[in-house]
Each structure stands twice: as C-alpha cells, then as structure tokens.
C-alpha cells in the first residue's frame, strides 16, 4: 500500500504491534481487577472488548486475534468460576463462546473499517499528488510562449495555454469547448482523413497549417500533433503545438521569387553569351574571307598589272594591302580579347618570377638591336590562370618595349609593390614616353589609343585585354605616368585560391 | 611523269576557288581539280548522283573541304563520308577560315586527316594551297581505287 506508506512514514514494527496487543489486554485486565476489588462487577467484559478494538485499530488483525486469545484466557482465568483456573464450567461455556464470537466479530469489523479508511486515505493522497503535478504542468505550459492546446477526439478544445491566447487572440475561457478547426479555420496541406490516419498510426503528425486569428489575419504555423491514449490504448486527446512561421514563409517566398528571377536572368545571360559567341564565330569565319580576297586580288593585280599602273596606282595598291593586313590583326586581337571572357580559367599556383622571365625572353625579340636595361626583382607566387597571366604580362612588357623606343637608354622594371596576406600588387615600370594622367581612364578601353598610329603601332586592345584578365582574377589594374617621364602599370591579384 | 591524284574541292566561295585554282595552276594541277560548291553537290559527286551520274569511276585522291557550306555543311559531309565503308579511306582535309577550337575538335573527332586554317595573308594562302595540292595529289600515296593520271 504505497499511498499509505507515503502518508504514514512511522510503520510500527511487528514487536510494537504485538506488544500493543499484550499491553492493551494487560491494562484492561489490570483495570478490571482493580475495579473488581472496589466491588464493581461485570466491567471486565467491555474492558477486554475495548482493548481488542484498540489493538485491531492501531495494530491490525494479527495482534487483534492475539488480543482476543489473551483476553479470552485472562477472562477465563480471573473472572469466570472457578477463578484462577483455565477450566470453563459447562454453565459458563455459552457466555464464554459469545464473548469470543463477539470479540472476533468486532475484530473483523474494525479490520474492514480500518482497511477502507486506509484505502480512502491512499486515494486522497494520490489524488492530491496528481492534482499537484497537473497544476504544476499546467502552469509550466502556461509559462511557455509556444502555442499549445489540447483537443479531444471530436476536435473540441479542452486546454488552451497562454501562448495560444497570445497567438490567436482568444482566451482559454473563449476557446475551450469550441471545435479547433472551426475556431481557427484551419487549412490543411492534405486531406484531414489522411492526416488523422497518419496520426493514429504513428501517434504524431507534423506539418504546416494555415490558421486564422481572432482579428481575421491569416498565419502560417508549423504544427506538431501528439496523440494521447488512455490505459486501454484508446486515443483520447490530441496535443497540438503551433509555431508562427508566417514571417519565415514570407522570407522564403521572397527568396524563391528572387531565385526564380535570378534563374531567368542567368538564362537570359546565357542566351546573350551564346549570341556573342555566335557573333565572334561569324567574325572569325566571315570577315576573314573578304579580307583574303582583298589581299589576294590586290596582289594578283600587283603581279599582273604593275607595268600598266603608274607610281600612284602602285601606292594605292600597297595601301589597300596594308589596311587589309591591319584589319586582319584587329580581328585576331578582338577575337583573343573576347575569348578571355569565354574561356574557362584553369587556376593553379603560378611561379611569377619564372613567368616574367619567360615572357621577357619572348618579347625581347621585339627589342632587337636595342640595349634595354631590365630590372627584375624577386617575385612571390600567386594563384591564377597561368596562360592568361602570361598574356597580360606579354601585353604589359611589349608595351614597355614599344613606348621606350625613342629612349637611348631604355629601362624596364618588373617588381612587387605590395604583398599582403590575400593579395599581391605587381608593377611594370618604364622610362618611355609616358602619358598624360588626365587620359588615365581611357588607357584600358577597347580601341582606345593615346598615340597616333605613325608614332606607335597598335590596335588599342592590349591594355583592355590586361584589364579583362586581371578582373577575371578578382584584381584591379591602374596606371601612373607623366608625359615623357615614363609610365608604371600596377595590377593586383589574389595570392591565394579565392 | 608521276601519277597525279584528283582533288575534290568543296568550296562555296568562287573567289577562294579562283585564288586556289590560280595557285594550283603553277604546278599544272588545275585540270585535276573538281569543284563542288556545296555539301550536297560534293556528296552527289562521291555517290555518282545528280549531275555526276555519268562521271568516270574512281575516287578523288583527296577532298579539300570547307566547313561553312550551303545546304549540307562541311561537318555533315565529313560525318557522312567517314561513316561510309567505301568512302572513309579517301583523305579529307578541312580547309576553313575558322580558327575556332570547337570546329577543330569536331573535325578531328569525325576523323579528318588534316585541318588547315586558310591564311589571311594571300602569300601564305597561296603557299598553303600549293603545298596541300603537291602533298595530297603527288607525294602522298592515295588509297586504292583513286583516279590517277600520268
């Protein structure tokens, strides 16, 4: 009897219980003998019964029976004729039997009564405990800001916490007793029968539901249902927790829309890119042929008709040839330039010092016969597409060679201006003709030239190519210069993998 | 005199044809050149169809093939002849203005024997045509079944 044990921590030991039997009978006997001496007769009978009742009440049935036995013996020995003998005379026997029966009956009644009382006490204790736990749980559930409510199997709300009131606007008094789906105008993502089947099978369900607050605004909630079953495994209630995810859903929807737009733009860009590629292809294919014909037939003309054409005519022919060749170079440069944008970058660690030496020896033939002083300082490694970086360096170094042509003692320096953790700034400096800083922004434009063709040849694509390559590497390119005082071209590149 | 192989030139640009024939004329190879101006006509020649129904038997020693052609383009012609058991042995040289990598890769994948970019410079163009003519019509041993003339 756990409940009884809980409420009565002092359980009497066996000795105490049987001692009580002996003690109560002894006291009854003592009082009986005292009263007899004072000539009060026939009080022993109720005294012994009282002792038995007290014993049964406080010590249980076993000690009670002991008390009955002891009382019977004492009664027999001290109060029935012959006195001071355990002998029971025939005439006293019925009286004696009635006493024992009466005592036993009393014992039994007391025991039953006692047991009933104990059971009652136990139930009361259990109930009190249950109530305490429930009250605690309910107040805990009320503490949380999460929306929690309980509904029975016919969807009638039986519990409604403070979070539910905060989210939906109805108080517990208003909500309890109403059907939750009607009250909240719930919109389900799947047929309710399917959800119910799921819930009955697994004991839980979760999903996103659309519900309506008391003020009529719609909310999207992440909803979790748990099925409560009774001892017979029969479903009796559903505990539902809701979290307002309206804002999150709105955010997600916005992200989705943005992504969609982005996807569309990417497709548009891809289409434009394809168009550009087709354009570049048609340039490479279609513009070359007429160019070749111009050159071809002009040369045939030179070969077959130069005797009938005068000096002027011959000059015209050579001008046609020159222009055609120049156009060929322009087409080649433009195509190379457009390829930088389209080609896939193959990035790796690049030994810059080695690369600069390689480029220098390649472009040196452009400077044949000239005594150029090269200053190459140690350079760090960097991360990038080697062939693209090489093209950029070829352009920068051949520019330096070209624009130092009027100098009797040309000097070209390649070095590292700045080295940080994540980027390197390189420079190529020459003592050539330089440029006016007010045109610095035009240096890197396609077809932009700061010199006349007679002074310095070129297509105006070289520095645009350099800029495109460096930007593809995530860097920048800029220049400093003064007229007749040389120029310095800087470019920054990341030193590590991006 | 050495044996001369016949050259099938597939080229839609009459100016290029004229320049090429002019170049080949220096080696007296002009008479051995059959010019077809599109892919369909080239296939007609190879399969003895259409206006080539009654041509003499035998295959050309080499085909000079432009890529950008009306009707059936160069890559399609290449694909067809290289998948035909009877025609696949005839060497094919792609002669095109296109320097595009994808054209080159596609041509080699289809089994082209050489890929020549038409030089923009006329001298280089003339030299390239001459060398091609000499190599494929004279130096190279054409596969069996090719038309040859003493």
Interface residues (C-beta under 8 A of the other chain):
Chain A: X281 X284 X285 X286 X288 X289 X291 X292 X293 X295 X296 X297 X298 X299 X300 X325 X328 X335
Chain B: X13 X15 X16 X19 X22 X68 X96 X97 X98 X99 X100 X118 X119 X120 X121 X122 X123 X125 X126
